[in-house]
Amino acid sequence: MRPLLLSILLFALLAFSGCYMSEDASDVNQDRISTTYCTVFNASRDYTKSLISFKFGNTPLRVSNYSYFLDNRLFETKDIILGLHYSREIDGINDGSYEWTDETGKVYLNQVKAYSFDLIDPPSELKKYQYYMLGWDGAEIPEQAGDFHISIESHVAGISEIFYVGERLELESSHLDNMPAGRATMTISRNYSEPIDERTQAGGESTVSFVREFEITIVE
């Protein structure tokens, strides 16, 4: 079972561009192609997930020369969802880079780094109607703190809750109101952006999530 975060990222990409017809990148002005890189590092499951999309305005593009590098290994990305996005899942957590060559032969190379974190004292259980401040330690992200999201998925009833908690890992006393007592998975993601150093005039963005999962028990 993959964490909810990845489902959210996929849904957001689909919602944004799923209603548009795609075109070949060779048919448009190359300097007006924008790129979106989305990377998920899941430390608990030891994999890296990369999602890449190319657009001309709001129109998704199909490209022919793109790749993702991880730990000096080259992985060709796979075409998914009618060619609108490109995805690859790779074992391991390492810094990597995206490389794309446009139709004129110009190469765009952008790095992506895994800024890890971990809880100092992971809780084995959470009591409903109680406030929690979770202590954590992690690598410093240049010029930003990174925002945290927490999702809790019940093993008992299949109920899920997602919370945006900002720069502090806080669970409010009301966050677990709708969760049944019993076993659950708590997924914590640290989200940040990476600079796009090599880009076209249209620009782009690179978003990263570093994820850890914890098995917990929710008690009344």
N, C-alpha and C positions, 0 to 999 in steps of 0.2 A: 504494500500500500504506500503510494507516494504521498509526501506531505501536501497539505492543502495549498501551500504557497505556490507550488508548481502549477496546480490547477488554476489558481487565480491569475498567474502570469499568462497562461495559455488562453484563458477566457478573455483577458484584457486585449491581447493581440487580435483574437478573432473578432471581438466586438468592435474594435477600431477599424479593421480593414476587411472583415469577412464579406461585406456587402458590395465590394468593388471587384470588377473584373481585372485580371492581371494582364500585364503586357511583358514582352521581352525587353530586357535592358538595352539591347542593341538598337531599339527603335526610338530612344529618347536622348536628349542632351545629357551627356555623361556627368557634367558638373552640377546637374540639378537632381542627381540621385542622392537621397538621404539614406543613411544606414542606422539600424537599431540593433544593438547587441544586448542580449539579456543572458546573464550567467547565474546559475545556481550551484553553489558548492554545498553538498550535503556531507558534513563530516561524520555524522552518525552512520550513514549508509555507504560512505566512502565512494562517492561518485560526483562527477561534474556534469551539469546539463547546460548546453548552450542552445540559444534560440536566436536566429538571425533573420532580419527582414530588410528588404530594400524597397524604396518607394520613389515614385515620381509624383510629387504633390501628394494626393491621397490615393494614387493608384499603385497597388503592389506590383513589384517587378520580379520576373524570372531572370536569374543570372546564371552564367556558365562557369565562372572561375572564382571560387570562394573556398575558404578552408578555416579550420580551427586547429591551433597548435596547443599541446599540453605537454609540458616537460620534454620539450624538443621532439615530440612525436607528432606526426601529421595525421589528422583525421578528416577525411572528406565528410562534409555534412550531408545529411539525408533530407530529401525533399518530402515535406508533409503538407497536408491541407491544400491540395490543388496547386502546389508550387508557390503559395503566398509566403510561407515561412520555411526556414531551414533549421533542422534540429539534429542534435547529436548528444548522446549520453556516453560518458567515458568513465572508466574506473579510475579512482584516485583523486586527490585534492592537491593541485599544484597551480602555481601561476601559469598563465597561458597567454595567447595572443590570437587575434583575428586578422586574417589577411584576405584582401579582396583586390582583384585586378579588373579594372574597367575595360570597356571594349577598345580603348585606345592603347592599352598596355600599361597604363599608370597603376602603380601598386599602392594600396593603402594598408598600413600595418598599425594595429592598435593593441596595446597591452591590457591585460586584465589581471588583477592581483587578488589573492584570497587573504583577506584580513580576518583572521580567526578570532574566536572568542569561546569562552566556556563559563559555566556557572561555577562559582567558588564552592558552594555547598548545595548541590542539586537536591530539591525536596523529593522524598519518596511518596509523600501524601500531601494533599491540599484540602483544607477544611472549607466547606461552603460558608458564605457570609463572613469571611475573614479577609483582612487586608494583608498583602504580602509585598515585601520589597526583596527582589532576588538579586543577590550580589553576583557580579561577574567580573571577569578580567579578560583582556584581549589586546590584540595588536592595534596600535594607533593608526587611524586613517588620516592621511594628510588633508588638512584644511576642512575637515568635516568630522562629525561625531558618529554619524550613522544612526538610523532609526530602527527601532525594534518592533516586530510584530510577534504576537503570541497566538497560537491556535491550539485549542484543546479538542480532541476527538474522542468521544466515549466509545469504549468497547462493548458497552452494555446495550445501548439503544441506537447507536449510529448517529448521535447528535453531535454537531460541531459548533464551536464558537470561535470567532476570530477577533482579536483586539489589537488596535494600534496603540502602542504605549510610548512612542517617542524615544527619547534618549535614555530614559530610565526604565528599568525592568520592574514595573509595578503591576500588581493584580489588585484591582479594587474589590471591595467586599461584595459588590453586586455582580461581578463578572461570572461567577459560577452558579448564579441563581437557577439557570435552566438546565444545568448539567446533572444527570442522575449519579447517585453514589455508585462507586465501583471503579474498575480499571479504566485507564484512559491514556492517550498519548499526548504529551505536551510538546509542540513544535515551536521553537524560538528561531526567528530569522533576524539577522542583522543586515539591514539594507543600506546601500550606498551607491554613489555614482562614480564612474571612472572618466577621466578626461579623454576626449577624442582628439588626439594630436594630429592625425592624418585624416583629412576629411575633404569632401567636395564643398562647393559654395553652399549647397543645401544643408550641410552639416549632418548632425546625427546625435545619438546618445548611447551611453553604455551604462546599464544598471546591473548591479550585482547583489546577490543575497547569499550570505553565509548562514547555513542552517544546522541546528542541532536538535535532536529529538530525545525526549525523556519519558520513560514509562512511569506513571504515577498512579496513585489511588485517590479518588475523591471520596471524602467522608462527610457525613452530615455534621 
